[in-house]
Amino acid sequence: MPLDSGDELVIEAADGEDSEQVRGLGLPSATPAAKVYHSNERITSAALSEEPQDGCGSAGQIDLGPGFLLPLGGTEHARGVLQVANLPGRPELSDATMTLISGFADQAALALEIAEHRREAEQLMVLSDRDRIARDLHDLAIQRLFASGLTLNPVLGRIADRPDAAERVQRVIDDLDDTIKTVRGTIYALRERDRDGARGGLRAKLLAETDKAAEALGFTPALRMTGLLDTDVPSEYADHLLAVLRETLSNAARHAHATQPEVTAETDGRRLRLRVADNGTGVDPAVTRRSGLENLRRRATDLGGGFTVRPNEPSGTVAEWTVPLPAQPEA
């Protein structure tokens, strides 16, 4: 299935001998699966593991013999890729078997389309609820708080000769002002989430990505953003950051079974840092091949940075991706 709108795929489901080694594996553009996804054309091979793929993909992790890959979806756009293969030394798949599997692929593509329409309908309901909440906060809560503050202001003049009481009233008025600012910030955040992430800045896209992750996690991860992310981070670096966030949250949902992921994105103008911490099962030390993590490490090293994964306390994993930003031109 597509990991994002770019060239990479991820193995969402796998079955068969040694399938646990490739479930959740990231697939870069060099793999046959990625070629099928983008060309929307079937690939048949007498030995899948001998196909050029730069050591990536399931056929680079498991020895596979004759098999084929076909797109899931109609003639215009593939929603994913189905791969079926025998082990080395086994016979090639018959035409009858390929026809049967092609029919299954059509049914799977229809199921994916129905699920996508359902998600879109649910997203529309969420956006409608957020718009209503933001409107109610603005029209009801802020107006009442503002009116309360206006009511208390004349009281200060009447109790000027009682400094202790005047100080208390002033403190209440200040608290009301701070509360109004907080509510306004909440309204802005709700409306910011409603915008299309592709048209907004990095902050809006981070909000959109954490919203998407809620579909797999069952809840929205906590998100903390610091620094001038919209102005100090070039678009290329922002794209890498979002891809890393998608992969790490996907890992937390599929493998770690986390319930409290926390995301931190920050920049000081010189470095860009993403930290994703969860309380899941952690990284299995017995698993040494992790193509997805290697892809994230490569994204960091290509930009002169680094990527680390370490245990969280008391449980879970902390993934940290940090890269230096190019120097800003002097004004």
C-alpha positions, 0 to 999 in steps of 0.5 A: 500500500502507498505509504504517502503521496510519494514513491514509497510503499509499505507492506501492510499484509503478508502471509506465507513462509517467513512473512513476519520478516517483511510485514511492515517493510518499506519499499522504495521506488527501485522495487518491482512493487513500486514499478507496478504501482506507478505503471499500473501494469502487471509484472511476471517473473520466473524468479522474483528474488533475481529481479533488480531491486537494490536488495530492497523489498520482500524478494530481497529479504526472502528467497522467492521463486516464480511469481507475479505482481499486479495492481489493485484498482482500475485502469487509471489508478492503482490503490496498492499492489498484490504480489503472489510467489512460490518458493524457489524450485516450485513450479510457475503459477498456472494461468487458472491460478493467475485468473483466480488471483486477479479476480481476488485483486479486483474484489480487494480493490473494491473493498479498499475503495469502499473503505476510502469513501467511508473514511472521507465521510467520517472526515467530513463529519469531524470537520463539521464538528470542529467548525461547529465547536469553533463557532460556538466557542467564538459566539458563546464562550468568548462573548460571555467572558468578554462581557464578564470582564467589562462588568468587572472593570467599573467595579475597580473604581468603586473599590479604589480605597480597598486595595486588597479587594481591588487587587483581587478583582484585577487578578480576575480580569487578567485571568479572564483576558488570558482565558480569552486568548487561550480560547482564541488559540483553540479556535485557530487550531481547530480551523487550522486543522480544517485546512488542506495540509498541502496548501498550508505551512509545515505546522498545518501539515504536521497537524494533518499528519497527526490527524491521519495517524488517528485512523490507525492508532484510534486517537490523535497523538499529542503534538508539540511544535516549537520555532518558526517551522513555517518560515525557517524550514525549506520545503525539501526538509519539510517533506522529509520531516513529514515522511519520517513522521508518517513512518514512525507513527505507522510503526507505533500503530502497527508494531509497537501497539502504543497508546500514548505517542508524543510528537515534538517538532522544533527548530531554532533556525539552525537545526530541525528536530523531530522526536516521536516517543511512545509507550509501546512494546519497544524495538525487538532486539532479535529483529536486525533487518528494519528497512523502514528504519534504514530509510529514515536514517538515510533521509537524515544522513543525506541531509547531513544529520542523524537518526536514532532509536532508543528505549523509552522509560518505563516502556516504549521507544524514542525515535529522534531525527535531527538535521542541520538547516541550510544557512539563511541568507543575510538581509 
